[in-house]
Amino acid sequence: MDVKDASHFSLDPKSVFRNSALYREFLLEREEILKHKWHLSEQAGHDVGFEKGLLDWIVKHRAAWRATREKEIAKEKEIC
């Protein structure tokens, strides 16, 4: 493998972390939590805070969201 072929590989630990599937899943989940927090805050008429949004989302939506994500990931793997 020459240098040109290895250019997409990085030795930077932060880059490896940012490109990991686990980190991408974390970012997607965080985005959903923040959307949920926004909706709760709109309903309440004030910022309810991240912790309340997080806990409410976990109790009400996380299981269904994870199940949907797992199906999406499985479909992606079938395509590849």
C-alpha positions in Angstrom: 0.0 0.0 0.0 1.5 3.3 -1.0 1.1 6.6 0.8 -1.7 7.7 -1.6 -3.8 4.6 -0.7 -3.2 5.1 3.1 -4.3 8.8 3.0 -7.8 8.0 4.3 -6.4 6.3 7.3 -5.4 8.6 10.1 -3.2 8.0 13.1 -4.9 10.8 15.0 -6.8 9.1 17.9 -9.5 11.9 17.8 -10.1 11.2 14.1 -10.4 7.4 14.7 -12.9 8.1 17.5 -15.0 10.6 15.5 -15.2 8.2 12.6 -16.3 5.2 14.8 -19.8 3.8 14.4 -20.3 4.1 18.2 -19.6 7.9 18.0 -21.9 8.3 15.0 -24.7 6.5 16.9 -24.1 8.7 19.9 -24.4 11.9 17.8 -27.7 10.6 16.2 -29.1 9.8 19.6 -28.0 13.1 21.1 -29.8 14.9 18.2 -33.0 13.1 19.0 -32.7 14.0 22.7 -32.1 17.7 21.8 -35.2 17.7 19.5 -37.3 16.1 22.3 -36.0 18.7 24.8 -36.9 21.5 22.4 -40.5 20.1 22.1 -40.8 19.8 25.9 -39.5 23.3 26.4 -42.0 24.7 23.8 -44.8 23.0 25.6 -43.7 24.2 29.0 -43.0 27.7 27.8 -39.4 27.7 29.1 -36.2 25.7 28.8 -36.8 22.4 30.7 -33.1 21.6 30.7 -31.1 18.8 29.1 -31.4 16.4 32.0 -35.3 16.5 32.0 -35.3 16.2 28.2 -32.9 13.3 28.4 -34.8 11.4 31.1 -38.2 11.9 29.5 -36.8 10.8 26.1 -35.2 7.7 27.6 -38.5 6.7 29.3 -40.8 7.5 26.4 -38.9 7.0 23.2 -35.5 5.4 23.5 -36.5 1.8 23.1 -38.5 2.4 19.9 -35.8 4.7 18.5 -33.1 2.0 19.1 -35.3 -0.7 17.5 -35.8 1.5 14.4 -32.0 2.2 14.3 -31.2 -1.5 14.5 -33.5 -2.2 11.6 -31.9 0.6 9.6 -28.4 -0.7 10.3 -29.4 -4.2 9.4 -30.8 -2.9 6.0 -27.6 -1.0 5.4 -25.5 -4.1 6.0 -27.7 -6.1 3.6 -27.1 -3.5 0.9 -23.3 -3.6 1.3 
